[in-house]
Amino acid sequence: MRRALLAGAVAAIAATALLFGGALRSGDRATAAPTGRQLVRFGLEELQAARTGDPSRYARAERALRRALAADPNDVDAVIGLASLANSRHKFRDGLALSRRAQRLSPDTALTYAVLGDSLVELGRYDEAFVTFDRLAELKPGLASYSRTSYALELLGQVGPAMSAMELAADAAGGQGEPAAFAHVHLGKLHFSVGRYGAAVREYKAALTASPGHVEAFDGLAHVAAARGRIDQAIRLERRAVERNPLPQFVGALGDFYRAAGRPPLAREQYELVGAIDRLYAANGVATDLELALFNVDHGLRLRESLARARRAHLARPSIEADAVMAWALARNGRCGEALRYSKRALRLGTLDAPKFFHRGMIERCLGRNAEARRWFTRALRLNAHFSLLWAPVARRAVA
């Protein structure tokens, strides 16, 4: 399972609220007749709460931001907030339209380019997105721009430079609190993606030092523990993440760890909970087709239905991640010729991604090209020998 997908949109989107800065830390208090600024602040606070595990608060965020915009149609902060809300709900075409509106209202507002670039990435418009992130860096070098630069470099397969950019983001965050933890967690994920488990642990622990109890750091440490064969430790760590914030990617990972530990009833319980959480997100306006399709396809659940969901998601957000999910869903449904076309598109930027390499190997094997399949399995394992608790063992058996 790709944790990055179940986490929502790209990691950079999570940095958007941090770029709002004082708007989230304002000492203003709501009154009987709140000002536009107070409505925007409240909307952003609700949006951040929704992103961290309470999707019911998306609606409250939207109401506050729309009230602010009704009071002043030129309130650029309200427009940017609504664009960020749309991206958080995975409505990236709406996010793009709102970001363009904000850009017209205030061409030199840095946050406009952060949210605009996020929309463009998820719509597969990479050249435009990267130019947009460059403009963000010109206007406001800092956590939000460095983290997006890091993600762009990661997409292009430049993992070393991506780490350097995220290190700049960590430095810009000042070493304490949620911003620093955000940067260290994503540095840890970069290290994990290329099999540098010790470095990943250092970054996840740095995140916990900056922000004790940071749930993504516990999740990251759990995946390192599993990669090292310490399944009981992985379960304990993932349970800490789930207890604090039952996001679907944490719940799904806990299920995988229970499965690896030979505890199938507990695994099934977590997998069922993923479905329930997905329904809660969908009821609150979040488009979840891509994430749930990937989860189900990975776990062999409702494969035909999941292929239909993957197709819908691909139409809505035609990114390399959607290409990858389409390729995997088609392959798991035995449609490997069609899957190959999507796999090639998923790898077109040169991204170094072990699960995508593995999927390509499975597709090649399905097409009877065993030598080519072994080459892709080998590439996946060389990049990260423990890229998936479920699928890395399959790759190892295939090249043995």
N, C-alpha and C positions, 0 to 999 in steps of 0.2 A: 504494500500500500504506500502511495506517495503521500507522506505527511504534509508536504507543502500544499498539495491540492486540498486535502481535507481541512487544512487550516483556513481556507478561504482563498482570496486572491493572492497575488505575489506578496512576499514579505514586506516589500516597500510600502504597501498600503497601510500597514500597521503604524508606520512612522508618520503618517499624515497628521494624526492628532497631536503628536509631539511637536510638529512644526507650528501648530496654532499657538503654542507657547502660552502667553498670559491669558489667552481667552479661556483656557481650562483652569487656570490658577487664580483667576480674578477673585477679589474679595467682594465683588458685587453680590447683593442678595436680591432674590426675586421679590417684587412688590405686587400689590393688587393690580397695578397697571405696568407690567414690566416693559422696559425699554427694549429697543431692537437689539442692543448689545447684550442685554441680559437674556433675551430669548435665544440668541445665537450661542451664548455660553452654555445655557441649559441644554440646547440641542446637541452641542458637541459633547457635553458630559454624558448625555444619554446614549449618544452614538458610541462613545468609548466603552460604556457599560455593556451595550449590546454586543460589541466585538469580543468582549471578554466573558461571554457565556450566558447572557440574558437577552435572547433575540426579541422578547416582547417589548424591549425598550427602543427598538428601531422605530416603531410607530410614534412613540412620544418624541423622539428626536425629529422625525419628519414634521409633526404638528408644530413644534416650536420653531423650526427653521422656516416653515411656510408662513407662519404668523409674522416672523421678522421680515420676510420678503414681501408679504402683503402690505406691511406698514411702509416699506421702502423698497420698491422694485429694483433700485440700484445698489442695494446692500450686497457688496461683493462677497463679504464673509458668509452671508446666508446662502448665496449661490454656490460658493465653494463647499460649504457644509453639505448642501443637498447633493452636489456631485460626489463628494466622498461617501455619503450615505448610499447613493446609487451603486458605487463601486463595491461597497461592503456587502450589498445585497446581490452582487454579481450581475447587476444590470448595467453593463459597461457601455452600451450604446447611449443610454440615458446619461451616464456619467460623462461621456464624451461631449454630448450636446450641452450639458450644464457647464462643463469646463470651458468650452468655447465661448459660452455666454459670459462667464467670469473674465475670460481673457479680453473680450471686447470692452467690458466695464473697466478693467484695470490691467493694462498690458504689462505693468511692471511689478505686479504682486507675485512673489515667489511661489506661494502655495498653489496658485492657479496651475503652474507648470508641473508641480508634483502630482496633483490629481489628474491633470490632463495626460501626463506621461503614463500613469498607471492604467488609465482607460485604454490608451493606444496599445500598450503591451498586451493586455488581455484580449484585444481585438486583432492581434497578430500584425499590427502595423509598426514593425520594429524600427525601421529607419526613422520614421516620424517620432517615435517614442524616444529614441536615443538623442535626437536633436533637441527634443523638449527637455530631457534631463540635463543636457549641456547648458541650456538656457537657465534652468533652475540653479545650476552650480555657479553660473555667472552672477545671478542675482543674489543668492544667499548660500554661500558655502557653509556646510554644516551637516548635522546628522541626516536630515532628510535627503539632501543632494548626494552625500557620499554613499548612503545605503542604496539609493537607486542606481548610482554609478556601479556599485558593486554587483547589483543584480544584473545590470546590462552586460557587464563583463563575464559574469557567470553564464549567461545565456550564450555568449559567443565562445565559450569553452576556455576562457582565460581565467582559470581558477586562482592562480597566484596573484595577478593584479586585482582580482575581485576581493581576495583576502586583504590586500593592502588598502583598498578603498574602504572596506569595512573596519579596518583598524583605525583609519582616519575618523570614521563615524564614532567609534568608541572613544577616541580622544576628544572629539567635539562634544560628546555627552558629558564629559567632566567626571566620570568615574563613579557616580552615585545615582541611585534611583532607577526608575523605569527606563529612561532613555539609554543609560549605560547597559542595563540588563538586556534590552532589546539588541543592541549591537553585539554584545558578547555571545548571546544565544545564536545569532545568525552567523557569527564567526565559527562557533562550534559546529553548526550544520554544514558550513563549507568544508571544514576539516573532516567531518564524518563522511561527507560525500566522496572523498578521495581516500578513505581508509586510514586517516590519521587520528586514531582513537585517543591517544594520549593528549594530543593538542586539543581535541574536542572536549575532553574532560576538563582541562584547564579553563577553557572558555566558559563552559557551563558553570563551573564553580565560581568563576569571576562574576558571572551573572547573579548567582545567589549571594555573593558578597555585596554587590551593588544594590540588590533588591531581594532580601530574604523572603523565601517562599515563592519565588518566581516559578510559575507552573511550567513554562516551556523549558526551563533549565532542568527540572525534574524529569520531564519527558525525554530530553536529550540524553541525560545520564542513564535513563532506563534503556534507551536504544544502544548505548555503548556497552552497558552491562550485558545485554542480550547478545551483542556481537562477540563478546568475550566468553560466551557460554554460561554466564551467571544469571540464569533465568529467574531464580528466586529473588535475587537482588533487583532484577528488572521489574518484577511484579510489585515489589515493595515501593520502588520509586515511581512507577506509573500510577499506582494507587494514590500516592500523594498528589500527583497532578490531577487525577480524576476527582478526588475528594474536594480539591480546591476549585476546580473548574471543569465540569464534565463536557468538554468539547468533544465532538465526534472523533477527531483524530486520536485523542488520548484514550477514549473508550475502546476504539477499534484496536489500538496497539495493545491495550491490556488484554483484550480477547485473544490476540495472537500469542501473547506471552503465556496465558493460561493454556492455550492449545499446545504450545511447545513443552509445557510442563506436564502434559498428559492429564489435563483437567478439562475435558471437553464440555461438561455441563456448564462450568463457569465461563468458558469461551463463548458458548452459544448465548448465554445470558447477556454478555457484553455486545455481541453482534446484533442481537435483537434490540438492545438499547440504542445502538447506532441508528437503526431504522426509526425508532421513536423520536430521537433527537432530530433526525432529518425532517420528519413530519412537522416538528415544532418550528424549525427554521423556515420551512416552506410556508407554514401558516402565517408567518410574520414577514412574508414578502421576499425571502431569500431564494434565489434560483440555485437549486442544489443538484441539478441533473448530472453535471460533470463529476462532482465529488462522489455522489452515491453510485453512479455507474462504475466508477473506478473501484470503489470498495466492493461492490457486488461481483464484478468481473474477477477481481483478485481472489475472492473467496468462493467462486463458483456458484453464486446465488443468482437466480432469475436472469439467466444469461440473455435470452431473447429480449426481455423487457429492458435489460440494461443496455443492450445495443441500441434500442430505440431512444433511450434517454441520452446516450452518448451522441446520437445523431442530432437530437434537438439542441444539445449543449454546443455542438460544433457549429451549428448555424448561428447561435447567439454569440459565441466567443471563439472565433476561428484562430486560436493561438496554437503554438507547437504543443502545449499541454493537451489541448483538445484533440489535436492530431494523434498524439500518443495514446489517449484513451480510446479513440476510434480504432486505431490499429490493434490495440490489445483486445477490445471488445469483439472486433471482427475475427481475430485469430481464435479467440475462445469459442466463437460460434462456428468455426471451421471454414471461414471465408477468407482464406489466407492470401489469395491473389489480390483482392481488394485491400486487405490489411497491409500488404507490402507498400502500396502507394502512400498510405497514410504514415507508415513508419519512416519512409524516406523524407516526407515533409516534416515529421517531428524532429528529425536530426539535421534539418537543412541549415541551421545556424552554426553547427559545429559544437553544440552543447555536449559537455562531458557528463553523461547521466547514465549510471549503471542500469537502472531499471529499463530505460529506453533501449540500451544495448541488449539486455536480456530479452525484451519483447521481440526485437529484431531477430535474435537467434531462434526463438520459438517459431516465428513466422517462416524463417528459412527452412527450419526442420520440417514444418508442416508442408512446405513446398517440395520436400525431398532433396534439398540442397544441404546435405549433412556437413560437408566441409566448411561451407560458408556459415552454417549454424554454429559450429564449434568456434569459428573465429570470433563471432559476436559474443558467445558465452565467455570466451577467454577474455575479451576486452572488458566485459562487465566485471569479472572477478578480479582482474588486474587493477581496475580502478577502485573497487571496493569489494573485498572478498565477502563481506556480510551486508550487502546492500538491501537484503530483504530476508526476514526470518522465514517467510514462506517459500521464496523462490530461489534464493542463493543456493540451497542444497540441491535443487533441480539442476542448476547450471553446473555445479561441481560434479554431479553424477554424469552429466552429459559430456564432460571433457575428461573424465577419468580414463 
